[in-house]
Each structure stands twice: as structure tokens, then as C-alpha cells.
Amino acid sequence: MTANALNRIPRLGLAAAALILAGVGTAQAEEIIVGDSDANIYSVDVSNGTATKLFTTKVSDTVTAMRDIAYVGATLYGVDKTNLYQIDNAGNATVVGTLNAGTTPDPSKGMNGLFYDGTTLYGMSNGTTDLYKIATTGVSNLATSVGDTGRMSAGDIEQDMSDSGRLLATVVPLSSEGDSASRLVSIAKSNADTSVIGSTGADIVWGLAYAGSTLYGAAGSGLYSFNTTNGLATFLYTIFIGGDQNEPISVAFGATRTVVPLPAAVWLFGSASAMLGLVGVGNRRKQKLAA
């Protein structure tokens, strides 16, 4: 920050002074949060695939990988094969409850896809073909079927940006579709009515997340972008830890949007700037009275 900028702060007031400190107006990296099969959670810069490790998820001090993750407000949730967890900022995961997807509790029929649309947490399984609503408190079996999609999950679900009443999901191909590539589909939130958008061209896409207007996916150690008109996934980068070209992340198991709270320093700076502004006004008044 230049001396001229500092000299101007008293005249700018609270909001503008906060913007100067926050660097608003400069290019900001778009990021998504990705979990991997080694139980690590990373922030991934989608402009270059650089992964910054945030923490390792643990359940009662035992390292536990999450098959998918999703933010509900500012709270991070994750799923293993059978349970829903709430995860704190240090990676400590606390069991919320059992999912029990399917008519019989079975670890092989657990969730591997999560998405919160601002109202409801949804899930899909790689052992059943239903879309589920998932409660985050208050009941013994958290998963309630919305309806049968006719497809098993190949990794994740997201909002269909072209229709607020539908979700996008990567699903396992049917034998009649003739190849092993996962399909991108659109699913109605109300009744699980499903329509196929197209083949992703990638065998397994474990994580989906929007950054800006682009839908990204994680498959293996790779970061992909999706054409949501035809479903095709385009490889962008190998996701490297800290930009180290010799250290890619292990298999990505989930992705979600980044939740970025406004730094406290911005508010503190803004408050101080407002006070400086008042001081500046007071000094000018004194100068006028003295004149």
C-alpha cells in the first residue's frame, strides 16, 4: 500500500478502506476444496492445479478418508461408506449419524456423493440407484429416498446451473451404453427423474464443484472441466501438492465449493479506517474554526 493510499484512507470511509486492504479489484484465484483417498483435504487453485493441504480428517484420532464432502453453510460435512460426519477446521470428524442407504444397512451401499443447495443436503450411492435427502441432525437414519434415478453414482452431485430444480451427477454407465466412461446426468430434486446429458469420457469422476461458472471434476489425480451441454470432461492439470511436480495428490474422493469468510483483519482495518475518517473530519472542522 502506498503512502498516497494511506493518506487517502480518512476520506474514503469504512467500505472503501476495507476494499483497499482486501485487495478487491485485483485478480483472485478461484478455488475448490478437494478430499483424497489418503484422508487429506486440500484447497485447489483451478487456474493451475496447485493443491494446498488444509488438514487430514480423523475420527477419534484415526485417519479416515471421506468419500465426499460438502459445506452446509460454513460447516463442512463428509461421508464414509455408512456415516455422515461434521468436520471441524482441524480435520476432527464427529459422527452425526448413520446413512443406511438402501433397505438393508450395508457398507457397500453407502453414499459417495453429497451436495447442499442452500436448503437441502442431497446424496447418491454407488450401491443403490436412489437420490436421497440427508438430515444433518435429529433422526437415527439420516437418508430418505427422493426416488429412483435408475443410475448408480460414479462419484458426486452438484447443482444444475441451468435449472434450480435439478442436480448434475456423474453416474456409472449402463451396459447398453457400450463403454466404461461415466455419464453426466441431470436429476430432478422433487422426484429423481433423470435425463442423460452425455459421456464424460472419463472412467470415474469422484468429485464435482463449480468455481465461477465452470463445473470442475476430480478424477484420479487429475482436474477436469465439464461441458454441461454434452457432458464431456476436458483434462486440465494434474493436481500437485504445493505446486511440486513430483507430488500429485492421491485419488480424489470428493470436491465442494470453497467457503471463504471475510477475514477479521478486514473488519478491524475498516473500523480503524472509519475512526481515522472521523478524526480527519474533526481536524478539518478545527482548521475551519481556527481560520
C-alpha positions in Angstrom: 0.0 0.0 0.0 1.5 3.4 -1.0 1.8 6.5 1.1 -0.8 8.2 -1.1 -3.2 5.4 -0.4 -2.7 5.7 3.3 -3.2 9.5 3.1 -6.5 8.9 1.3 -7.9 6.5 3.9 -9.6 9.1 6.1 -11.5 10.5 3.1 -12.6 7.1 1.8 -14.6 5.9 4.8 -15.3 2.3 6.1 -16.2 0.4 3.0 -13.6 1.7 0.6 -10.8 1.4 3.2 -11.7 -2.2 3.7 -11.6 -2.8 0.0 -8.0 -1.4 -0.2 -6.8 -3.8 2.4 -8.6 -6.8 0.9 -7.2 -6.1 -2.5 -10.6 -6.1 -4.2 -10.2 -5.2 -7.8 -7.1 -7.4 -8.3 -7.3 -10.9 -9.8 -8.4 -13.5 -7.2 -7.8 -17.2 -7.7 -10.8 -19.5 -8.0 -10.5 -22.4 -5.6 -12.4 -25.6 -4.8 -12.0 -27.9 -1.8 -10.9 -31.5 -2.6 -10.6 -34.6 -0.5 -8.4 -37.6 -1.4 -8.1 -41.3 -0.6 -5.4 -40.6 2.0 -7.9 -38.6 4.1 -6.3 -35.2 3.2 -8.4 -32.1 2.4 -6.9 -29.5 0.0 -7.7 -26.2 -1.4 -7.1 -26.4 -5.1 -6.4 -23.4 -7.3 -8.3 -24.2 -10.5 -6.1 -21.9 -12.6 -3.1 -24.2 -12.3 -4.0 -27.3 -10.3 -1.9 -26.4 -7.2 -3.2 -28.1 -4.1 -2.6 -26.6 -0.6 -3.2 -29.0 2.2 -5.6 -27.8 4.8 -5.8 -30.8 7.2 -6.1 -34.6 7.5 -9.5 -36.0 8.5 -9.6 -38.1 11.6 -12.3 -39.9 13.6 -11.3 -40.3 17.2 -7.6 -39.8 16.2 -7.9 -42.5 13.5 -7.2 -41.2 10.0 -10.4 -41.6 8.0 -10.9 -40.8 4.3 -14.2 -39.1 3.3 -15.8 -40.4 0.1 -17.3 -36.9 -0.5 -17.5 -33.6 1.3 -20.0 -30.7 1.2 -20.5 -27.4 3.0 -23.8 -26.7 4.8 -23.4 -23.0 5.4 -19.9 -22.7 6.8 -19.9 -26.2 8.3 -18.1 -29.0 6.4 -19.7 -32.4 6.3 -18.3 -35.7 4.9 -19.3 -39.2 4.3 -17.6 -42.5 4.5 -19.4 -45.7 3.4 -22.0 -45.6 6.2 -21.9 -42.4 8.3 -22.3 -38.7 8.0 -19.6 -36.6 9.8 -19.2 -33.0 10.8 -15.6 -31.9 10.3 -14.0 -29.0 12.2 -11.2 -26.7 10.9 -8.5 -29.0 12.3 -10.0 -32.1 10.5 -11.6 -33.7 13.5 -14.7 -35.6 12.3 -17.6 -36.3 14.6 -20.3 -38.8 13.7 -23.7 -37.2 13.1 -25.5 -40.4 12.3 -25.9 -43.4 10.1 -26.9 -43.1 6.4 -28.2 -46.6 5.8 -28.8 -46.1 2.1 -31.0 -48.9 0.8 -33.4 -51.1 2.6 -30.7 -53.0 4.5 -27.8 -51.3 6.3 -24.8 -52.3 4.2 -21.4 -50.6 4.0 -21.2 -51.4 0.3 -24.3 -49.3 -0.3 -23.0 -46.1 1.3 -23.0 -42.6 0.0 -20.2 -41.3 -2.3 -21.9 -38.1 -3.4 -23.0 -35.0 -1.4 -24.4 -31.6 -2.4 -26.1 -28.8 -0.4 -28.2 -26.5 -2.4 -28.8 -23.9 0.3 -31.9 -25.7 1.7 -31.3 -29.5 1.4 -28.3 -31.8 1.6 -28.6 -34.4 -1.1 -26.7 -37.7 -1.5 -26.2 -40.5 -4.0 -24.8 -44.0 -3.5 -22.6 -46.4 -5.6 -24.7 -49.3 -4.3 -28.3 -48.1 -4.9 -29.8 -46.1 -7.7 -31.8 -43.6 -5.5 -31.4 -39.9 -4.9 -31.5 -39.1 -1.1 -32.3 -36.2 1.1 -29.9 -36.3 4.1 -30.8 -34.8 7.5 -27.9 -33.4 9.5 -29.5 -33.9 12.9 -32.4 -35.4 14.8 -33.0 -38.9 13.3 -31.4 -42.3 13.5 -31.4 -43.0 9.8 -30.3 -39.8 8.1 -31.0 -40.7 4.4 -34.5 -40.6 2.9 -35.1 -41.6 -0.7 -36.5 -39.0 -3.1 -36.9 -41.5 -5.8 -35.1 -44.0 -8.1 -32.8 -42.4 -10.7 -32.1 -45.7 -12.4 -28.4 -45.0 -12.1 -25.6 -45.7 -9.6 -23.4 -42.8 -8.6 -19.9 -42.6 -10.1 -18.8 -40.0 -7.6 -20.6 -36.8 -7.0 -23.5 -34.4 -7.5 -23.8 -30.6 -8.0 -26.4 -28.0 -8.8 -27.7 -27.9 -12.4 -27.0 -24.2 -13.1 -29.5 -24.2 -15.9 -32.4 -25.3 -13.7 -32.5 -24.7 -9.9 -34.9 -27.7 -9.5 -32.3 -30.2 -10.8 -28.9 -31.6 -9.9 -26.0 -32.7 -12.0 -24.4 -36.0 -11.2 -21.7 -38.4 -12.6 -23.1 -41.9 -12.8 -22.0 -45.4 -13.7 -22.7 -46.2 -17.4 -25.3 -48.8 -18.3 -24.1 -51.9 -20.1 -26.2 -50.9 -23.1 -24.1 -47.6 -23.4 -21.2 -49.7 -24.6 -18.2 -48.2 -22.7 -16.8 -47.6 -19.2 -16.9 -43.8 -19.2 -19.1 -42.2 -16.5 -22.1 -40.2 -17.7 -23.1 -36.7 -16.7 -26.9 -36.6 -15.9 -29.5 -34.1 -14.7 -31.7 -35.3 -11.9 -34.9 -33.6 -10.6 -34.8 -32.8 -6.9 -38.5 -33.4 -6.5 -38.8 -37.0 -7.8 -35.4 -38.1 -9.1 -36.5 -38.0 -12.8 -33.2 -38.4 -14.7 -32.0 -37.4 -18.1 -28.6 -38.2 -19.6 -26.5 -35.2 -20.8 -23.7 -37.3 -22.2 -20.5 -39.3 -21.7 -17.7 -37.6 -19.7 -15.0 -39.6 -21.5 -13.5 -40.4 -18.1 -14.0 -43.7 -16.3 -14.6 -42.3 -12.8 -15.2 -38.7 -11.7 -15.2 -38.7 -7.9 -15.6 -35.0 -7.3 -17.7 -32.2 -8.8 -17.6 -28.5 -7.9 -18.3 -25.2 -9.5 -15.8 -22.3 -9.4 -17.3 -19.3 -11.0 -19.4 -20.5 -14.0 -17.2 -23.6 -14.7 -18.0 -27.1 -13.5 -14.8 -28.9 -12.4 -14.3 -32.5 -11.7 -11.6 -34.6 -9.9 -10.8 -38.0 -11.4 -7.7 -39.8 -10.0 -5.1 -37.1 -9.6 -6.5 -35.0 -12.4 -8.5 -31.8 -12.5 -11.1 -31.6 -15.3 -13.6 -29.1 -16.6 -17.0 -30.1 -17.9 -19.1 -29.1 -20.9 -22.5 -29.2 -19.3 -24.2 -29.2 -22.7 -22.8 -32.5 -23.9 -21.2 -33.9 -20.6 -17.6 -34.1 -22.0 -14.8 -33.7 -19.5 -11.6 -32.0 -20.6 -8.3 -32.7 -18.7 -6.7 -29.5 -17.4 -4.0 -30.3 -14.9 -2.6 -33.0 -12.6 -3.3 -31.7 -9.1 0.1 -31.2 -7.4 0.6 -30.6 -3.7 2.1 -27.2 -3.3 2.9 -27.0 -7.0 5.5 -29.7 -6.5 5.6 -31.6 -9.9 6.8 -34.7 -8.1 4.0 -34.9 -5.6 0.5 -35.3 -7.1 -2.5 -35.9 -4.8 -3.7 -39.4 -4.4 -7.1 -40.4 -5.8 -9.6 -37.6 -5.3 -12.7 -38.7 -3.5 -14.7 -35.5 -3.3 -14.9 -31.8 -4.1 -17.0 -28.9 -2.9 -17.2 -25.2 -3.3 -14.9 -23.0 -1.3 -16.3 -21.2 1.7 -14.3 -18.0 2.2 -15.3 -16.0 5.3 -14.3 -12.3 5.2 -11.0 -12.1 7.2 -11.4 -10.5 10.6 -8.5 -8.2 9.7 -10.6 -6.5 7.0 -13.3 -5.6 9.6 -10.7 -4.4 12.1 -9.0 -2.3 9.4 -12.3 -1.0 8.2 -13.3 0.0 11.8 -9.9 1.7 12.3 -10.3 3.5 9.0 -13.7 4.7 9.9 -12.3 6.2 13.1 -9.5 7.7 11.1 -12.1 9.2 8.8 -13.8 10.7 11.8 -10.5 12.1 13.0 -9.9 13.6 9.6 -13.3 15.2 9.6 -12.7 16.6 13.1 -9.3 18.0 12.1 -10.8 19.8 9.1 -13.5 21.3 11.3 -10.9 22.5 13.8 -8.9 24.1 10.9 -12.0 25.9 9.7 -12.9 27.2 13.2 -9.3 28.4 13.7 -9.4 30.2 10.4 
